[in-house]
Amino acid sequence: MEPMALPGLDRLLDVCQRLNLGLETSPPAREPVKAGSLLEGVPFDPILAGVYARLGFAAFATEVMRWNLESSTDEEHELEKTNKWSRENWWQGLGTPVIIFGGDIYAYATVPELADAWGRQPVVEVNTYEYDPKVIPIASNVDRFFDSYSRFLEAVVADPRYQESGESDLLFPWDATELLARDERLVELMRAGRFDSLMKHVDEETRRWAAKVMGPRT
């Protein structure tokens, strides 16, 4: 089979290397997880399957604000372990299944029940550091998330404070509203209220952030 075109992933890999932000990768498993196969009882996202056909693990921007793609190699099975734990500990609080594929402090996950006609699942950030899990939408699909994150990293590098000290106050996705607003399908889903049940625990500040992403209705 021809490898899936993943321009967002390619762009993120290029930005990490071109801007010397740090990158670690491992080759895929001999039999990577397949699109539509069940992981904890829900279908695996086809774009994520394409990612895992190319990478068994990745750590992006390791010198700046590192986040990891959960490993799924012949030797390591963190993708499977993390999602088993997620089903047992998060799903009831969230009210819907999610498939975690990476993160650092917070988790990045796809939402199977919001898949489009091609099976592509939108991406959310999950914060479980408080009693009630807080979820915010960040991309219409996994590759679009990679694209948005790569552009956010470019904004970080262009930030005057980063250029002076190698540090930045910018945080994803809070300081990426303009980038996320370019994701027309994400905005469409948010305006249609498709994430409302997942966002039931967010605070007023987060709702104002979401309003900025959605922008004025025309």
Secondary structure, 3 states (H helix, E strand, C coil): CCCCCCHHHHHHHHHHHHCCCCEEEECCCCCCCCCCCEECCEECCHHHHHHHHHCCEEEECCCCCCEEECCCCCCCCHHHHHHHHHHHHCHHHHCCCCEEEEECCCEEEECHHHCCCCCCCCEEEEECCCCCCEEEEEECCHHHHHHHHHHHHHHHHHCHHHHHHCCCCCCCCCCCHHHHHCCHHHHHHHHCCCCCCCCCCCCHHHHHHHHHHHCCCC
